[in-house]
Amino acid sequence: MLYRAIIAAETVGSTGVSTLSIAQIVGISERNNRRDDITSGLMFLDGWCLMGMEGHRVDVDRLLRRLTEDRRLKGLRVLVDKPIAARSFCEPMTLCDDPRAMIGAVGLADLAGITGYQAEKIVGLKLAA
């Protein structure tokens, strides 16, 4: 059975701000996700990140544990954690290229107060784009 988890967290320092930081995170995440058969999407915006991940329970739990221990993130919240019939993400790591448009489409000004419902709507919008 497959599962989807979506998390939101504040980023620390230059995490998700500089091109180098984003390239390093995407590169390492893509390698790890291929190894663990995880597909995912990632968004950075104004000191926050939103990440959706899909895979088998043990693999999703392992990734959630790594993210919880990652010093580049603080205040991590699991917004969604549920079984799914099929994957929505098709790549090991996809980076959202227009996060402001995505959050605006669900009526948000920032990611600080995002709900699970809004996070799932963003995933749906991104995949429909």
All heavy atoms as an XYZ file, in Angstrom:
977
protein
N       0.839     -1.184      0.000
C       0.000      0.000      0.000
C       0.883      1.245      0.000
O       1.911      1.275      0.646
C      -0.911     -0.005      1.222
C      -1.786      1.223      1.310
S      -3.016      1.166      2.597
C      -4.290      0.296      1.746
N       0.435      2.252     -0.720
C       1.156      3.518     -0.807
C       0.571      4.536      0.167
O      -0.616      4.484      0.496
C       1.068      4.071     -2.227
C       1.759      3.259     -3.305
C       1.411      3.808     -4.682
C       3.265      3.239     -3.097
N       1.424      5.476      0.573
C       1.017      6.548      1.486
C       1.517      7.879      0.962
O       2.536      7.948      0.278
C       1.598      6.316      2.890
C       0.924      5.183      3.601
C       1.309      3.878      3.370
C      -0.128      5.417      4.475
C       0.674      2.819      3.991
C      -0.772      4.371      5.109
C      -0.365      3.078      4.861
O      -1.002      2.039      5.480
N       0.774      8.927      1.317
C       1.198     10.301      1.032
C       1.317     11.034      2.355
O       0.427     10.975      3.195
C       0.201     11.038      0.161
C       0.572     12.531     -0.021
C      -0.435     13.322     -0.843
N      -0.544     12.716     -2.146
C      -1.710     12.468     -2.756
N      -2.846     12.784     -2.186
N      -1.729     11.911     -3.950
N       2.419     11.747      2.527
C       2.587     12.655      3.655
C       2.958     14.014      3.080
O       3.689     14.103      2.089
C       3.668     12.165      4.605
N       2.432     15.058      3.685
C       2.794     16.427      3.310
C       3.181     17.148      4.592
O       2.434     17.116      5.576
C       1.642     17.177      2.607
C       1.154     16.405      1.375
C       2.086     18.583      2.217
C      -0.067     17.011      0.693
N       4.346     17.785      4.558
C       4.829     18.503      5.738
C       5.054     19.971      5.394
O       5.288     20.332      4.242
C       6.133     17.879      6.292
C       7.293     17.936      5.270
C       5.920     16.442      6.707
C       8.310     18.976      5.575
N       4.989     20.794      6.421
C       5.368     22.204      6.316
C       6.340     22.478      7.457
O       6.184     21.935      8.557
C       4.152     23.117      6.436
N       7.346     23.299      7.186
C       8.322     23.640      8.219
C       8.958     24.976      7.884
O       9.046     25.365      6.717
C       9.401     22.567      8.325
N       9.426     25.650      8.921
C      10.231     26.848      8.721
C      11.639     26.407      8.350
O      12.123     25.378      8.829
C      10.292     27.683      9.996
C       9.008     28.418     10.301
C       9.166     29.290     11.530
O       9.710     30.413     11.387
O       8.765     28.826     12.609
N      12.294     27.184      7.496
C      13.666     26.871      7.134
C      14.621     27.710      7.977
O      14.268     28.790      8.442
C      13.919     27.123      5.641
O      13.629     28.484      5.333
C      13.065     26.200      4.786
N      15.823     27.194      8.177
C      16.825     27.849      9.004
C      17.931     28.399      8.104
O      18.396     27.716      7.189
C      17.412     26.852     10.027
C      18.540     27.475     10.818
C      16.302     26.340     10.958
N      18.346     29.634      8.356
C      19.452     30.236      7.614
C      19.131     30.422      6.146
O      18.045     30.858      5.781
N      20.073     30.014      5.293
C      19.904     30.206      3.850
C      19.217     29.019      3.181
O      19.119     28.963      1.959
C      21.262     30.452      3.190
O      22.061     29.285      3.316
N      18.710     28.098      3.966
C      18.042     26.916      3.412
C      16.882     27.335      2.516
O      15.992     28.057      2.941
C      17.522     26.006      4.536
O      18.612     25.624      5.369
C      16.831     24.775      3.977
N      16.925     26.887      1.280
C      15.851     27.179      0.345
C      15.865     28.584     -0.217
O      14.968     28.955     -0.973
N      16.866     29.393      0.148
C      16.936     30.773     -0.326
C      17.924     30.891     -1.484
O      17.594     31.437     -2.527
C      17.333     31.736      0.823
C      17.494     33.147      0.314
C      16.298     31.677      1.936
N      19.111     30.379     -1.281
C      20.143     30.495     -2.316
C      19.988     29.383     -3.349
O      19.509     28.290     -3.048
C      21.539     30.435     -1.689
O      21.837     29.125     -1.259
N      20.422     29.673     -4.549
C      20.384     28.677     -5.619
C      21.215     27.463     -5.244
O      20.813     26.320     -5.484
C      20.897     29.299     -6.935
O      20.098     30.450     -7.234
C      20.823     28.309     -8.083
N      22.362     27.680     -4.628
C      23.231     26.577     -4.214
C      22.522     25.695     -3.189
O      22.548     24.463     -3.293
C      24.546     27.112     -3.642
C      25.517     26.052     -3.112
C      25.916     25.081     -4.223
C      26.741     26.716     -2.505
N      21.890     26.305     -2.206
C      21.176     25.543     -1.179
C      20.081     24.686     -1.801
O      19.946     23.498     -1.490
C      20.568     26.510     -0.153
O      19.622     25.858      0.655
N      19.309     25.264     -2.695
C      18.211     24.532     -3.338
C      18.768     23.397     -4.196
O      18.272     22.263     -4.135
C      17.336     25.486     -4.170
C      16.591     26.446     -3.239
C      16.346     24.701     -5.029
C      15.877     27.576     -3.943
N      19.830     23.661     -4.952
C      20.434     22.628     -5.798
C      20.950     21.461     -4.965
O      20.765     20.294     -5.333
C      21.556     23.230     -6.638
N      21.570     21.751     -3.838
C      22.078     20.693     -2.964
C      20.929     19.860     -2.391
O      20.996     18.629     -2.389
C      22.915     21.286     -1.831
C      24.237     21.838     -2.295
C      24.969     22.593     -1.204
O      24.373     23.106     -0.253
N      26.287     22.672     -1.342
N      19.888     20.516     -1.937
C      18.746     19.802     -1.351
C      18.066     18.937     -2.400
O      17.767     17.758     -2.162
C      17.759     20.802     -0.715
C      18.384     21.429      0.532
C      16.424     20.118     -0.383
C      17.660     22.639      1.055
N      17.817     19.496     -3.569
C      17.150     18.742     -4.636
C      18.017     17.560     -5.073
O      17.523     16.440     -5.246
C      16.787     19.659     -5.822
C      16.333     18.846     -7.022
C      15.698     20.643     -5.406
N      19.312     17.780     -5.235
C      20.210     16.710     -5.672
C      20.266     15.549     -4.692
O      20.126     14.383     -5.076
N      20.469     15.857     -3.430
C      20.544     14.809     -2.413
C      19.188     14.125     -2.253
O      19.106     12.896     -2.151
C      21.035     15.394     -1.071
C      22.508     15.793     -1.190
C      20.843     14.390      0.066
C      23.010     16.636     -0.048
N      18.121     14.907     -2.267
C      16.775     14.334     -2.130
C      16.451     13.403     -3.291
O      15.882     12.323     -3.090
C      15.721     15.438     -2.052
O      15.934     16.229     -0.918
N      16.819     13.812     -4.490
C      16.547     12.968     -5.653
C      17.277     11.633     -5.538
O      16.700     10.571     -5.774
C      16.933     13.681     -6.942
C      16.556     12.885     -8.169
C      16.716     13.654     -9.464
O      16.883     14.885     -9.414
O      16.661     13.001    -10.500
N      18.533     11.677     -5.148
C      19.311     10.435     -4.978
C      18.688      9.536     -3.905
O      18.473      8.341     -4.119
C      20.756     10.764     -4.626
C      21.634      9.510     -4.538
C      22.999      9.784     -3.955
N      22.819     10.050     -2.537
C      23.480     10.973     -1.852
N      24.357     11.735     -2.434
N      23.262     11.145     -0.570
N      18.398     10.111     -2.745
C      17.814      9.324     -1.657
C      16.434      8.785     -2.019
O      16.099      7.643     -1.703
C      17.721     10.158     -0.375
C      19.068     10.457      0.226
O      20.073      9.807     -0.084
N      19.115     11.452      1.085
N      15.629      9.610     -2.686
C      14.273      9.181     -3.044
C      14.286      8.064     -4.081
O      13.460      7.161     -4.031
C      13.449     10.370     -3.531
C      13.096     11.324     -2.406
O      13.363     11.057     -1.237
N      12.507     12.446     -2.750
N      15.218      8.128     -5.026
C      15.354      7.021     -5.989
C      15.692      5.723     -5.252
O      15.125      4.673     -5.527
C      16.441      7.330     -7.023
C      15.997      8.247     -8.109
C      17.058      8.405     -9.203
N      16.752      9.521    -10.051
C      15.827      9.543    -10.986
N      15.106      8.468    -11.190
N      15.608     10.618    -11.706
N      16.620      5.819     -4.329
C      17.025      4.653     -3.546
C      15.854      4.073     -2.766
O      15.680      2.854     -2.694
C      18.160      5.054     -2.588
C      18.649      3.933     -1.687
C      19.471      4.432     -0.517
N      18.630      5.230      0.365
C      19.057      6.293      1.050
N      20.301      6.705      0.940
N      18.238      6.955      1.839
N      15.024      4.945     -2.202
C      13.939      4.516     -1.314
C      12.588      4.400     -2.008
O      11.574      4.177     -1.342
C      13.821      5.493     -0.139
C      15.063      5.517      0.729
O      15.822      4.516      0.707
O      15.281      6.522      1.425
N      12.544      4.572     -3.333
C      11.304      4.492     -4.106
C      10.252      5.489     -3.605
O       9.080      5.171     -3.427
C      10.742      3.066     -4.110
C       9.675      2.879     -5.180
O       9.704      3.592     -6.201
O       8.780      2.024     -4.979
N      10.704      6.711     -3.358
C       9.836      7.817     -2.935
C       9.675      8.767     -4.116
O      10.636      9.051     -4.829
C      10.467      8.605     -1.762
C      10.629      7.731     -0.532
C       9.710      9.886     -1.460
C       9.427      7.631      0.362
N       8.468      9.270     -4.332
C       8.257     10.373     -5.263
C       7.830     11.573     -4.432
O       7.192     11.416     -3.380
C       7.198     10.025     -6.331
O       6.001      9.588     -5.690
C       7.712      8.939     -7.262
N       8.197     12.776     -4.881
C       7.940     13.927     -4.013
C       7.917     15.241     -4.776
O       8.333     15.325     -5.929
C       9.018     14.007     -2.925
O      10.274     14.278     -3.494
N       7.423     16.248     -4.091
C       7.420     17.615     -4.582
C       7.830     18.542     -3.455
O       7.509     18.286     -2.291
N       8.532     19.618     -3.795
C       9.085     20.523     -2.794
C       8.854     21.964     -3.214
O       8.987     22.309     -4.389
C      10.588     20.254     -2.656
C      11.399     21.087     -1.686
C      10.926     20.883     -0.252
C      12.878     20.713     -1.814
N       8.518     22.789     -2.246
C       8.302     24.218     -2.476
C       8.995     25.003     -1.369
O       8.880     24.646     -0.194
C       6.795     24.505     -2.441
C       6.429     25.965     -2.467
S       4.675     26.283     -2.096
C       3.871     25.444     -3.434
N       9.721     26.047     -1.752
C      10.310     26.983     -0.795
C       9.684     28.343     -1.019
O       9.542     28.783     -2.155
C      11.823     27.105     -0.999
C      12.599     25.894     -0.609
C      13.139     25.067     -1.577
C      12.797     25.574      0.727
C      13.871     23.954     -1.229
C      13.520     24.458      1.091
C      14.063     23.639      0.110
N       9.334     29.035      0.078
C       8.782     30.380     -0.040
C       8.938     31.140      1.272
O       8.431     30.706      2.310
C       7.297     30.323     -0.423
C       6.614     31.673     -0.624
C       7.201     32.402     -1.838
C       5.118     31.490     -0.800
N       9.656     32.233      1.215
C       9.752     33.174      2.343
C      10.073     32.512      3.676
O       9.415     32.759      4.688
C       8.454     33.977      2.469
C       8.137     34.800      1.242
O       9.083     35.160      0.515
O       6.945     35.080      0.994
N      11.089     31.654      3.695
C      11.514     31.032      4.943
C      10.706     29.813      5.350
O      10.806     29.362      6.490
N       9.941     29.273      4.446
C       9.134     28.074      4.705
C       9.342     27.068      3.591
O       9.681     27.438      2.467
C       7.644     28.424      4.761
C       7.259     29.129      6.003
C       7.358     30.467      6.244
C       6.745     28.552      7.194
N       6.929     30.757      7.513
C       6.540     29.594      8.117
C       6.429     27.247      7.563
C       6.034     29.369      9.399
C       5.928     27.027      8.837
C       5.737     28.080      9.741
N       9.115     25.811      3.916
C       9.091     24.789      2.866
C       7.838     23.937      3.046
O       7.308     23.789      4.146
C      10.345     23.932      2.867
S      10.427     22.703      4.145
N       7.368     23.440      1.937
C       6.236     22.521      1.886
C       6.714     21.341      1.060
O       7.259     21.531     -0.027
C       5.035     23.190      1.212
C       3.756     22.369      1.107
C       3.141     22.154      2.488
C       2.760     23.071      0.187
N       6.568     20.139      1.599
C       7.032     18.960      0.872
C       5.997     17.865      0.954
O       5.513     17.529      2.034
C       8.344     18.449      1.447
C       8.881     17.241      0.706
S      10.451     16.699      1.390
C      10.809     15.348      0.307
N       5.665     17.331     -0.215
C       4.798     16.162     -0.293
C       5.635     14.974     -0.708
O       6.557     15.106     -1.516
N       5.344     13.820     -0.146
C       6.095     12.603     -0.466
C       5.156     11.418     -0.544
O       4.146     11.383      0.166
C       7.179     12.355      0.574
C       6.642     12.121      1.977
S       7.756     12.565      3.308
C       7.620     14.332      3.354
N       5.474     10.484     -1.418
C       4.646      9.297     -1.602
C       5.534      8.067     -1.704
O       6.607      8.119     -2.313
C       3.805      9.418     -2.869
C       2.848     10.580     -2.827
C       2.181     10.880     -4.147
O       2.716     10.489     -5.216
O       1.127     11.531     -4.116
N       5.069      6.985     -1.120
C       5.808      5.735     -1.171
C       5.213      4.741     -0.201
O       4.118      4.944      0.345
N       5.928      3.661      0.032
C       5.479      2.654      0.990
C       5.665      3.181      2.408
O       6.535      4.017      2.671
C       6.236      1.346      0.773
C       5.959      0.747     -0.570
N       4.794      0.089     -0.869
C       6.677      0.764     -1.714
C       4.801     -0.296     -2.127
N       5.944      0.114     -2.674
N       4.836      2.710      3.318
C       4.803      3.231      4.696
C       6.191      3.310      5.318
O       6.570      4.342      5.889
C       3.886      2.337      5.537
C       3.806      2.703      7.009
C       2.805      3.801      7.302
N       3.384      5.110      7.235
C       2.668      6.235      7.178
N       1.361      6.207      7.174
N       3.245      7.407      7.119
N       6.955      2.249      5.257
C       8.265      2.226      5.900
C       9.192      3.291      5.304
O       9.954      3.935      6.031
C       8.892      0.808      5.849
C       9.217      0.389      4.418
C      10.115      0.730      6.730
N       9.104      3.506      3.998
C       9.962      4.495      3.346
C       9.538      5.919      3.659
O      10.376      6.795      3.905
C       9.968      4.257      1.833
C      10.487      2.865      1.483
O      11.486      2.432      2.098
O       9.892      2.212      0.617
N       8.235      6.172      3.674
C       7.724      7.502      4.038
C       8.078      7.809      5.490
O       8.534      8.911      5.805
C       6.201      7.606      3.783
C       5.629      8.876      4.393
C       5.905      7.551      2.289
N       7.910      6.823      6.375
C       8.250      7.039      7.791
C       9.739      7.329      7.966
O      10.120      8.188      8.763
C       7.852      5.832      8.635
C       6.362      5.745      8.869
O       5.645      6.742      8.617
O       5.892      4.670      9.308
N      10.592      6.633      7.216
C      12.038      6.866      7.305
C      12.368      8.295      6.864
O      13.151      8.996      7.509
C      12.790      5.851      6.447
C      14.297      5.930      6.609
C      15.075      4.913      5.774
N      14.472      3.603      5.757
C      13.968      3.020      4.652
N      14.021      3.629      3.489
N      13.432      1.817      4.713
N      11.747      8.746      5.782
C      11.987     10.112      5.307
C      11.465     11.135      6.314
O      12.137     12.127      6.608
C      11.357     10.328      3.932
C      11.492     11.732      3.332
C      12.930     12.219      3.318
C      10.886     11.752      1.931
N      10.290     10.904      6.868
C       9.750     11.825      7.879
C      10.686     11.917      9.085
O      10.907     13.007      9.621
C       8.355     11.377      8.325
C       7.229     11.634      7.337
C       5.947     10.942      7.798
C       6.988     13.125      7.154
N      11.253     10.794      9.489
C      12.181     10.787     10.624
C      13.432     11.609     10.287
O      13.885     12.419     11.103
C      12.550      9.344     10.958
C      13.101      9.129     12.322
C      13.204      7.665     12.757
N      13.436      6.690     11.703
C      12.486      5.888     11.187
N      11.249      5.945     11.618
N      12.794      5.018     10.238
N      13.965     11.440      9.062
C      15.137     12.228      8.664
C      14.815     13.726      8.642
O      15.616     14.550      9.075
C      15.642     11.789      7.284
C      16.422     10.503      7.296
C      17.235     10.272      6.029
N      16.553     10.519      4.790
C      16.009      9.584      4.000
N      16.050      8.319      4.351
N      15.437      9.912      2.866
N      13.639     14.076      8.128
C      13.255     15.492      8.071
C      13.065     16.074      9.465
O      13.419     17.227      9.721
C      11.991     15.662      7.234
C      12.152     15.375      5.742
C      10.794     15.334      5.060
C      13.058     16.397      5.081
N      12.498     15.293     10.372
C      12.299     15.745     11.755
C      13.635     16.061     12.422
O      13.730     16.980     13.226
C      11.538     14.678     12.566
O      10.286     14.452     11.939
C      11.313     15.116     13.995
N      14.678     15.306     12.064
C      16.000     15.489     12.660
C      16.874     16.481     11.889
O      17.971     16.814     12.332
C      16.707     14.134     12.736
C      16.000     13.167     13.660
C      16.503     11.738     13.536
O      17.382     11.466     12.677
O      16.006     10.885     14.296
N      16.409     16.972     10.753
C      17.185     17.879      9.902
C      17.275     19.260     10.550
O      16.264     19.919     10.775
C      16.519     17.974      8.523
C      17.388     18.634      7.480
O      18.150     19.572      7.833
O      17.296     18.240      6.306
N      18.476     19.721     10.822
C      18.683     21.013     11.501
C      18.363     22.210     10.614
O      18.336     23.342     11.090
C      20.113     21.114     12.005
C      20.357     20.208     13.181
C      21.738     20.432     13.759
N      22.285     19.121     14.073
C      23.498     18.739     13.796
N      24.342     19.546     13.229
N      23.904     17.529     14.104
N      18.141     21.967      9.322
C      17.778     23.064      8.417
C      16.294     23.395      8.502
O      15.845     24.384      7.922
C      18.140     22.694      6.975
C      19.629     22.512      6.750
C      19.912     21.953      5.395
N      19.341     20.606      5.300
C      19.468     19.804      4.261
N      20.139     20.204      3.198
N      18.936     18.602      4.254
N      15.546     22.586      9.258
C      14.102     22.785      9.414
C      13.752     22.930     10.878
O      14.374     22.303     11.736
C      13.331     21.580      8.838
C      13.591     21.227      7.385
C      12.878     19.937      7.027
C      13.174     22.364      6.471
N      12.737     23.743     11.153
C      12.241     23.837     12.530
C      10.724     23.932     12.496
O      10.123     24.389     11.516
C      12.857     25.012     13.277
C      12.480     26.374     12.756
C      13.136     27.469     13.578
C      12.721     28.828     13.054
N      13.291     29.928     13.786
N      10.104     23.477     13.563
C       8.647     23.546     13.674
C       7.930     22.699     12.639
O       6.852     23.074     12.178
N       8.513     21.568     12.271
C       7.917     20.716     11.253
C       6.539     20.232     11.685
O       6.358     19.774     12.809
C       8.836     19.516     10.982
C       8.423     18.609      9.840
C       9.654     18.147      9.086
C       7.644     17.418     10.342
N       5.571     20.376     10.774
C       4.205     19.899     11.017
C       3.812     18.931      9.915
O       4.003     19.225      8.736
C       3.196     21.051     11.006
C       3.349     22.038     12.125
C       2.283     23.128     12.065
N       2.425     23.936     10.857
C       1.402     24.295     10.072
N       0.173     23.933     10.343
N       1.615     25.032      8.993
N       3.280     17.784     10.287
C       2.743     16.851      9.311
C       1.295     17.274      9.060
O       0.456     17.225      9.952
C       2.815     15.393      9.808
C       2.178     14.452      8.797
C       4.266     14.996     10.074
N       1.025     17.718      7.844
C      -0.300     18.216      7.483
C      -1.203     17.105      6.963
O      -2.418     17.145      7.147
C      -0.182     19.303      6.409
C       0.710     20.496      6.734
C       0.869     21.374      5.513
C       0.145     21.269      7.908
N      -0.613     16.149      6.270
C      -1.352     15.044      5.659
C      -0.525     13.783      5.851
O       0.691     13.804      5.671
C      -1.569     15.288      4.142
C      -2.204     14.082      3.470
C      -2.383     16.547      3.903
N      -1.160     12.703      6.203
C      -0.517     11.392      6.276
C      -1.615     10.363      6.079
O      -2.398     10.108      6.995
C       0.191     11.198      7.611
C       1.069      9.945      7.634
O       1.079      9.183      6.646
O       1.751      9.735      8.655
N      -1.703      9.819      4.859
C      -2.837      8.948      4.556
C      -2.483      7.945      3.459
O      -1.580      8.178      2.656
C      -4.029      9.784      4.110
C      -3.832     10.470      2.778
C      -5.061     11.268      2.385
C      -4.956     11.743      0.948
N      -6.138     12.453      0.532
N      -3.222      6.832      3.430
C      -3.031      5.875      2.335
C      -3.596      6.448      1.042
O      -4.550      7.222      1.055
C      -3.821      4.647      2.786
C      -4.716      5.099      3.873
C      -4.189      6.379      4.418
N      -2.980      6.064     -0.086
C      -3.439      6.511     -1.400
C      -3.501      5.307     -2.338
O      -2.791      4.320     -2.148
C      -2.512      7.604     -1.990
C      -1.047      7.139     -2.040
C      -2.650      8.897     -1.194
C      -0.099      8.092     -2.735
N      -4.358      5.406     -3.333
C      -4.500      4.318     -4.305
C      -3.384      4.332     -5.338
O      -2.964      3.278     -5.820
C      -5.859      4.422     -4.996
N      -2.916      5.526     -5.693
C      -1.867      5.653     -6.707
C      -1.068      6.923     -6.434
O      -1.558      7.857     -5.796
C      -2.489      5.717     -8.098
N       0.131      6.958     -6.943
C       0.988      8.133     -6.770
C       0.480      9.310     -7.607
O       0.007      9.113     -8.718
C       2.419      7.818     -7.196
C       3.107      6.796     -6.315
C       4.512      6.534     -6.855
N       5.114      5.381     -6.226
C       6.079      5.445     -5.311
N       6.562      6.616     -4.939
N       6.582      4.351     -4.780
N       0.641     10.494     -7.061
C       0.372     11.721     -7.805
C       1.669     12.319     -8.328
O       1.701     12.901     -9.399
C      -0.339     12.743     -6.922
O      -1.619     12.290     -6.571
N       2.748     12.208     -7.549
C       4.055     12.694     -7.987
C       4.671     11.623     -8.883
O       4.591     10.443     -8.583
C       4.978     12.951     -6.795
C       4.475     14.008     -5.859
C       3.996     13.662     -4.606
C       4.480     15.339     -6.223
C       3.528     14.634     -3.737
C       4.016     16.321     -5.360
C       3.541     15.957     -4.113
N       5.297     12.051     -9.972
C       5.854     11.071    -10.909
C       7.378     11.035    -10.877
O       7.981     10.142    -11.457
C       5.343     11.314    -12.319
S       5.670     12.964    -12.931
N       8.016     11.974    -10.208
C       9.474     12.047    -10.159
C       9.955     11.874     -8.720
O       9.226     12.194     -7.778
C       9.964     13.403    -10.681
C       9.620     13.678    -12.131
C      10.364     12.767    -13.083
O      11.516     12.383    -12.782
O       9.794     12.423    -14.128
N      11.212     11.427     -8.546
C      11.754     11.322     -7.191
C      11.763     12.676     -6.462
O      11.535     12.736     -5.262
C      13.187     10.817     -7.399
C      13.161     10.154     -8.723
C      12.140     10.894     -9.539
N      11.999     13.766     -7.208
C      11.981     15.104     -6.601
C      11.584     16.113     -7.656
O      12.235     16.232     -8.689
C      13.351     15.467     -6.024
C      13.452     16.887     -5.493
S      12.188     17.370     -4.290
C      12.674     16.430     -2.871
N      10.517     16.826     -7.392
C      10.057     17.905     -8.261
C      10.069     19.192     -7.448
O       9.565     19.223     -6.327
C       8.621     17.629     -8.756
O       8.586     16.365     -9.387
C       8.154     18.702     -9.719
N      10.638     20.249     -8.009
C      10.693     21.547     -7.337
C       9.632     22.447     -7.941
O       9.546     22.583     -9.166
C      12.085     22.163     -7.515
C      12.333     23.495     -6.819
C      12.244     23.346     -5.299
C      13.704     24.028     -7.217
N       8.821     23.074     -7.109
C       7.790     24.004     -7.579
C       8.467     25.271     -8.100
O       9.234     25.912     -7.385
C       6.840     24.346     -6.437
S       5.540     25.494     -6.921
N       8.165     25.621     -9.342
C       8.826     26.771     -9.959
C       8.109     28.098     -9.708
O       8.677     29.157     -9.946
C       9.017     26.548    -11.457
C       7.709     26.267    -12.178
O       6.683     26.057    -11.512
O       7.716     26.246    -13.418
N       6.872     28.073     -9.230
C       6.145     29.318     -8.958
C       5.324     29.183     -7.670
O       4.096     29.120     -7.697
C       5.244     29.675    -10.140
C       4.723     31.104    -10.070
O       4.962     31.793     -9.052
O       4.067     31.533    -11.025
N       6.012     29.135     -6.521
C       5.301     28.909     -5.264
C       4.283     29.997     -4.919
O       3.219     29.709     -4.375
C       6.406     28.830     -4.216
C       7.627     29.353     -4.864
C       7.447     29.230     -6.331
N       4.584     31.238     -5.256
C       3.648     32.315     -4.925
C       2.319     32.119     -5.654
O       1.242     32.312     -5.085
C       4.250     33.679     -5.259
C       3.430     34.781     -4.635
C       4.186     35.986     -4.170
N       5.450     35.887     -3.548
C       5.662     35.701     -2.238
N       4.645     35.541     -1.423
N       6.872     35.678     -1.741
N       2.358     31.707     -6.902
C       1.125     31.443     -7.655
C       0.358     30.265     -7.049
O      -0.869     30.303     -6.963
C       1.447     31.159     -9.118
N       1.078     29.245     -6.614
C       0.420     28.067     -6.034
C      -0.313     28.420     -4.750
O      -1.459     28.028     -4.562
C       1.445     26.956     -5.754
C       1.979     26.274     -6.971
S       0.744     25.259     -7.791
C       0.633     26.133     -9.336
N       0.345     29.163     -3.863
C      -0.343     29.487     -2.608
C      -1.451     30.507     -2.840
O      -2.481     30.468     -2.179
C       0.628     29.941     -1.489
C       1.258     31.289     -1.793
C       1.661     28.876     -1.202
C       1.908     31.938     -0.600
N      -1.250     31.403     -3.789
C      -2.299     32.367     -4.127
C      -3.540     31.680     -4.668
O      -4.674     32.101     -4.389
N      -3.356     30.603     -5.400
C      -4.485     29.870     -5.987
C      -5.356     29.203     -4.931
O      -6.524     28.910     -5.197
C      -3.966     28.830     -6.977
N      -4.799     28.982     -3.737
C      -5.610     28.397     -2.654
C      -5.937     29.431     -1.577
O      -6.385     29.082     -0.487
C      -4.936     27.145     -2.037
C      -4.796     26.048     -3.067
C      -3.610     27.472     -1.387
N      -5.698     30.709     -1.897
C      -6.100     31.786     -0.995
C      -5.159     32.059      0.161
O      -5.569     32.625      1.165
N      -3.895     31.698      0.024
C      -2.919     31.941      1.087
C      -1.968     33.066      0.707
O      -1.651     33.247     -0.467
C      -2.083     30.684      1.349
C      -2.780     29.505      2.005
C      -1.859     28.290      2.004
C      -3.202     29.847      3.416
N      -1.488     33.789      1.706
C      -0.461     34.806      1.481
C       0.923     34.237      1.768
O       1.925     34.709      1.246
C      -0.715     36.010      2.381
N       0.992     33.211      2.628
C       2.263     32.563      2.966
C       1.982     31.137      3.420
O       0.833     30.703      3.444
C       3.025     33.357      4.041
C       2.211     33.541      5.314
O       1.576     32.567      5.778
O       2.227     34.650      5.865
N       3.027     30.407      3.792
C       2.874     29.006      4.186
C       2.731     28.810      5.695
O       2.517     27.684      6.144
C       4.069     28.188      3.684
C       4.144     27.975      2.176
C       5.476     27.331      1.789
C       2.981     27.128      1.697
N       2.820     29.878      6.470
C       2.826     29.750      7.929
C       1.588     29.044      8.478
O       1.690     28.230      9.386
C       2.982     31.122      8.580
N       0.428     29.329      7.949
C      -0.798     28.753      8.496
C      -1.459     27.727      7.593
O      -2.652     27.442      7.740
N      -0.709     27.146      6.678
C      -1.297     26.223      5.711
C      -1.919     25.003      6.401
O      -1.399     24.504      7.398
C      -0.248     25.793      4.657
C      -0.931     25.040      3.512
C       0.873     24.990      5.299
C      -0.049     24.822      2.305
N      -3.040     24.564      5.871
C      -3.733     23.384      6.393
C      -3.481     22.195      5.465
O      -3.018     22.359      4.333
C      -5.250     23.626      6.479
O      -5.753     23.785      5.137
C      -5.579     24.864      7.314
N      -3.838     21.025      5.935
C      -3.728     19.837      5.108
C      -4.580     19.938      3.858
O      -4.154     19.547      2.764
N      -5.774     20.481      4.008
C      -6.677     20.644      2.864
C      -6.033     21.544      1.801
O      -6.028     21.216      0.617
C      -8.012     21.228      3.339
C      -8.957     21.555      2.227
C      -9.661     20.547      1.567
C      -9.143     22.874      1.816
C     -10.536     20.853      0.521
C     -10.007     23.180      0.776
C     -10.699     22.167      0.135
O     -11.554     22.467     -0.904
N      -5.470     22.669      2.234
C      -4.827     23.590      1.292
C      -3.583     22.956      0.664
O      -3.327     23.134     -0.530
C      -4.459     24.898      1.996
C      -5.670     25.711      2.385
C      -5.337     26.793      3.396
O      -4.531     26.586      4.307
N      -5.973     27.950      3.234
N      -2.831     22.198      1.445
C      -1.644     21.527      0.919
C      -2.032     20.527     -0.166
O      -1.379     20.453     -1.213
C      -0.886     20.830      2.045
N      -3.090     19.778      0.058
C      -3.535     18.812     -0.959
C      -4.053     19.531     -2.206
O      -3.845     19.052     -3.323
C      -4.587     17.884     -0.387
C      -3.991     16.935      0.640
C      -4.486     15.531      0.502
O      -5.577     15.249      1.026
O      -3.775     14.731     -0.124
N      -4.693     20.681     -2.029
C      -5.131     21.451     -3.196
C      -3.930     21.927     -4.013
O      -3.970     21.902     -5.246
C      -5.994     22.645     -2.766
C      -7.427     22.278     -2.440
C      -8.264     23.492     -2.110
C      -8.512     24.335     -3.343
N      -9.438     25.450     -3.109
N      -2.860     22.340     -3.339
C      -1.651     22.774     -4.037
C      -1.060     21.606     -4.823
O      -0.671     21.774     -5.985
C      -0.615     23.366     -3.057
C      -1.093     24.743     -2.575
C       0.765     23.470     -3.698
C      -0.262     25.353     -1.483
N      -1.023     20.436     -4.225
C      -0.506     19.258     -4.936
C      -1.352     19.010     -6.184
O      -0.831     18.808     -7.277
C      -0.503     18.008     -4.034
C      -0.250     16.738     -4.838
C       0.551     18.167     -2.931
N      -2.662     19.094     -6.051
C      -3.559     18.892     -7.196
C      -3.347     19.927     -8.275
O      -3.326     19.612     -9.470
N      -3.177     21.190     -7.869
C      -2.948     22.259     -8.846
C      -1.615     22.097     -9.558
O      -1.527     22.294    -10.776
C      -2.982     23.625     -8.160
C      -4.336     24.100     -7.661
C      -4.177     25.333     -6.774
C      -5.245     24.404     -8.836
N      -0.604     21.738     -8.819
C       0.727     21.574     -9.405
C       0.715     20.439    -10.417
O       1.293     20.543    -11.494
C       1.757     21.309     -8.302
C       3.156     21.097     -8.802
C       3.708     22.321     -9.481
C       5.127     22.089     -9.956
N       5.511     22.989    -11.010
N       0.030     19.374    -10.087
C       0.000     18.229    -10.986
C      -0.867     18.499    -12.215
O      -0.620     17.929    -13.273
C      -0.489     16.992    -10.239
C       0.440     16.582     -9.088
C      -0.181     15.470     -8.269
C       1.810     16.178     -9.598
N      -1.841     19.391    -12.087
C      -2.698     19.725    -13.219
C      -2.032     20.719    -14.166
O      -2.447     20.858    -15.310
C      -4.023     20.287    -12.721
N      -1.014     21.429    -13.662
C      -0.360     22.473    -14.464
C       0.441     21.907    -15.613
O       0.845     20.813    -15.667
C       0.549     23.306    -13.559
